[in-house]
């Protein structure tokens, strides 16, 4: 989950809500760089964090002080990676390949032997899945670059990292190898340069929950109070 500390307490955005926002952004990507299997690319982008469900099967939610654990504080979890891959593989090898690429991207700089070995295993699986489904490596790489770009865009928004006063922040490099920047041109309005979408403007939405209690005795207490916490709907206009 994404955890932001605010004056009225913790702002919590679930991993799946962040993924849904990534998918909304992906949906409008310009036609020239859309892979042939576009719907599956959108699904992979939307579901790239679906193994993490704060309401159900995730027990790494609190730190040693009883506060909520931000996603950046989490360590490599092979079981979660496997769960995410199996969810993807049950849909298609294409989605599994993009999911595998994402896991490898997240841990590409790690030196821990266990993580390195796991990523090497994924490389072998990638080769097997590509051969089975007849995918070109470049095709998968291009599709993943879109997923990663939309993920980065969503994270900037969810972490409230867009600078004020029209200052720009880098999003990521796109599949066209160009560097993209994000800024706020007005209250509730975000702009991107160069413009990567197929329409001149569109709206995006995501939900967050606010928890005034700062410390929790255990995960069960946190989970139950998170479910009942008040919801805020956020919306932005993405405009050229």
C-alpha positions as CSV (number, residue, x, y, z in Angstrom):
1,X,0.0,0.0,0.0
2,X,1.0,3.6,-0.5
3,X,1.1,5.5,2.8
4,X,1.2,9.3,3.0
5,X,1.3,11.1,6.3
6,X,-1.0,14.1,6.4
7,X,-2.3,16.6,9.0
8,X,-5.4,14.5,9.6
9,X,-3.6,11.1,9.8
10,X,-2.5,8.4,7.4
11,X,-3.7,8.6,3.8
12,X,-3.8,5.0,2.5
13,X,-4.0,4.0,-1.2
14,X,-4.1,0.3,-1.8
15,X,-1.8,-1.4,-4.3
16,X,-4.8,-2.4,-6.4
17,X,-6.1,1.2,-6.5
18,X,-2.7,2.3,-7.7
19,X,-2.8,-0.4,-10.3
20,X,-6.2,0.6,-11.5
21,X,-5.0,4.2,-11.9
22,X,-2.0,2.9,-13.9
23,X,-4.5,1.0,-16.2
24,X,-6.6,4.2,-16.7
25,X,-3.5,6.0,-17.9
26,X,-2.4,3.1,-20.1
27,X,-5.9,3.0,-21.7
28,X,-5.2,6.4,-23.5
29,X,-1.7,5.6,-24.7
30,X,-1.1,6.8,-28.3
31,X,-1.9,4.4,-31.1
32,X,1.5,4.4,-32.8
33,X,3.2,2.5,-29.9
34,X,0.3,0.2,-28.9
35,X,1.3,-3.5,-29.0
36,X,-1.0,-5.7,-31.1
37,X,-2.3,-7.3,-27.9
38,X,-3.5,-4.0,-26.5
39,X,-6.3,-5.2,-24.2
40,X,-3.9,-7.6,-22.5
41,X,-1.3,-4.9,-22.1
42,X,-3.9,-2.8,-20.3
43,X,-4.9,-5.7,-18.1
44,X,-1.3,-6.4,-17.2
45,X,-0.8,-2.8,-16.3
46,X,-3.9,-2.7,-14.2
47,X,-3.1,-5.9,-12.3
48,X,0.7,-5.6,-11.9
49,X,0.3,-5.3,-8.1
50,X,-2.7,-7.6,-7.6
51,X,-1.0,-10.1,-5.3
52,X,-1.1,-7.4,-2.6
53,X,-4.5,-7.2,-1.0
54,X,-4.6,-5.2,2.2
55,X,-8.1,-6.4,2.9
56,X,-7.4,-10.1,2.6
57,X,-4.1,-12.0,2.3
58,X,-1.4,-9.5,3.1
59,X,0.1,-9.6,6.7
60,X,3.0,-7.3,6.2
61,X,1.0,-4.2,6.9
62,X,2.5,-2.7,10.1
63,X,6.1,-1.7,11.1
64,X,7.6,-2.4,14.5
65,X,6.0,0.8,15.9
66,X,2.5,-0.2,14.8
67,X,2.3,2.2,11.9
68,X,1.3,1.3,8.4
69,X,4.1,0.0,6.1
70,X,4.6,2.0,2.9
71,X,5.3,-0.1,-0.2
72,X,8.9,1.2,-0.4
73,X,9.6,-0.3,3.1
74,X,8.8,-3.8,1.9
75,X,11.5,-6.4,1.2
76,X,11.7,-9.0,-1.5
77,X,8.9,-11.6,-1.0
78,X,9.3,-14.6,-3.2
79,X,5.9,-16.0,-2.2
80,X,4.2,-12.7,-3.4
81,X,6.1,-12.7,-6.6
82,X,5.0,-16.3,-7.3
83,X,1.4,-15.5,-6.5
84,X,1.5,-12.5,-8.8
85,X,3.0,-14.6,-11.6
86,X,0.5,-17.5,-11.2
87,X,-2.4,-15.0,-11.3
88,X,-0.9,-13.6,-14.5
89,X,-0.1,-17.0,-16.1
90,X,-3.7,-18.1,-15.5
91,X,-4.8,-15.4,-17.9
92,X,-2.1,-15.6,-20.6
93,X,1.6,-16.0,-21.3
94,X,1.6,-12.5,-22.6
95,X,0.4,-11.1,-19.3
96,X,2.8,-13.4,-17.4
97,X,5.7,-12.1,-19.5
98,X,4.9,-8.5,-18.7
99,X,4.5,-9.4,-15.0
100,X,7.8,-11.2,-15.0
101,X,9.5,-8.2,-16.6
102,X,8.1,-6.0,-13.9
103,X,9.4,-8.2,-11.1
104,X,12.9,-8.2,-12.7
105,X,12.7,-4.4,-13.1
106,X,11.9,-3.9,-9.4
107,X,14.9,-6.1,-8.3
108,X,17.4,-5.5,-11.1
109,X,19.9,-3.6,-8.8
110,X,19.7,-6.1,-5.9
111,X,22.8,-8.2,-5.0
112,X,21.2,-10.6,-2.6
113,X,21.9,-14.2,-3.9
114,X,18.4,-15.3,-3.4
115,X,16.9,-12.4,-5.4
116,X,19.5,-12.7,-8.2
117,X,18.8,-16.5,-8.5
118,X,15.0,-15.8,-8.6
119,X,15.4,-13.2,-11.4
120,X,17.6,-15.7,-13.3
121,X,14.9,-18.2,-13.0
122,X,12.4,-15.7,-14.4
123,X,14.7,-15.1,-17.4
124,X,14.5,-18.8,-18.3
125,X,10.7,-18.8,-17.9
126,X,10.5,-15.8,-20.1
127,X,12.4,-17.6,-22.9
128,X,10.1,-20.6,-22.5
129,X,6.9,-18.6,-22.5
130,X,8.0,-16.5,-25.6
131,X,8.7,-19.7,-27.5
132,X,5.4,-21.3,-26.5
133,X,3.4,-18.3,-27.6
134,X,5.6,-17.1,-30.5
135,X,6.3,-13.7,-29.1
136,X,9.2,-11.5,-30.2
137,X,11.4,-10.3,-27.4
138,X,11.3,-6.7,-28.7
139,X,7.5,-6.8,-28.7
140,X,7.4,-7.8,-25.0
141,X,10.0,-5.2,-24.1
142,X,8.1,-2.4,-25.8
143,X,4.8,-3.4,-24.1
144,X,6.6,-3.6,-20.7
145,X,8.0,-0.1,-21.2
146,X,4.4,1.2,-21.5
147,X,3.5,-0.7,-18.3
148,X,6.5,0.7,-16.4
149,X,5.8,4.2,-17.6
150,X,2.1,4.1,-16.5
151,X,3.2,2.6,-13.2
152,X,5.7,5.5,-12.6
153,X,3.0,8.1,-13.6
154,X,0.5,6.6,-11.1
155,X,3.0,6.4,-8.3
156,X,3.9,10.1,-8.7
157,X,0.2,11.0,-8.4
158,X,-0.5,8.6,-5.5
159,X,2.5,9.8,-3.5
160,X,1.6,13.4,-4.1
161,X,5.0,14.1,-5.7
162,X,3.9,16.5,-8.5
163,X,5.7,19.8,-7.6
164,X,3.7,23.0,-7.1
165,X,4.0,26.2,-9.2
166,X,4.2,24.5,-12.5
167,X,7.6,22.9,-11.8
168,X,8.2,19.6,-13.8
169,X,9.1,16.2,-12.5
170,X,10.4,13.3,-14.6
171,X,8.0,10.4,-15.2
172,X,10.1,7.8,-17.0
173,X,11.4,7.0,-20.5
174,X,8.7,5.7,-22.8
175,X,8.8,2.9,-25.4
176,X,10.0,5.5,-27.9
177,X,13.0,6.1,-25.7
178,X,11.9,9.7,-25.0
179,X,12.0,11.2,-21.6
180,X,8.6,12.4,-20.3
181,X,7.9,15.1,-17.7
182,X,4.8,15.8,-15.6
183,X,3.6,19.1,-14.1
184,X,0.5,20.7,-12.7
185,X,-0.8,23.5,-15.0
186,X,-3.7,24.4,-12.7
187,X,-5.5,23.0,-9.6
188,X,-6.6,19.5,-10.4
189,X,-5.0,19.6,-13.9
190,X,-1.9,17.7,-14.9
191,X,0.1,18.0,-18.1
192,X,2.7,15.8,-19.8
193,X,5.4,16.7,-22.2
194,X,5.9,15.4,-24.8
195,X,2.2,14.5,-25.1
196,X,1.9,10.6,-25.2
197,X,-1.8,10.1,-25.4
198,X,-4.4,9.6,-28.2
199,X,-6.8,12.3,-27.0
200,X,-6.3,15.9,-26.0
201,X,-7.6,15.4,-22.5
202,X,-9.1,12.8,-20.2
203,X,-10.0,12.3,-16.5
204,X,-8.5,9.8,-14.1
205,X,-9.9,8.7,-10.7
206,X,-8.7,6.8,-7.6
207,X,-9.7,6.3,-4.0
208,X,-7.8,6.7,-0.8
209,X,-8.8,6.1,2.8
210,X,-7.9,8.3,5.8
211,X,-7.0,6.8,9.2
212,X,-6.7,9.2,12.1
213,X,-5.4,6.5,14.4
214,X,-1.6,6.5,14.1
215,X,-0.7,3.3,15.8
216,X,-2.3,-0.2,15.8
217,X,-1.8,-3.2,18.1
218,X,-1.9,-5.8,15.3
219,X,-2.6,-6.4,11.6
220,X,-6.1,-7.6,12.3
221,X,-7.0,-4.3,14.0
222,X,-5.5,-2.3,11.3
223,X,-7.2,-4.3,8.5
224,X,-10.6,-4.0,10.1
225,X,-10.3,-0.2,10.7
226,X,-8.9,0.3,7.2
227,X,-12.0,-1.4,5.7
228,X,-14.2,1.0,7.7
229,X,-12.1,4.2,7.1
230,X,-13.7,7.1,5.2
231,X,-13.1,7.1,1.5
232,X,-12.0,10.1,-0.6
233,X,-12.4,10.1,-4.3
234,X,-9.6,11.9,-6.2
235,X,-9.9,13.1,-9.8
236,X,-7.5,14.9,-12.1
237,X,-7.9,16.2,-15.6
238,X,-4.9,15.1,-17.8
239,X,-4.7,17.8,-20.4
240,X,-2.4,18.6,-23.3
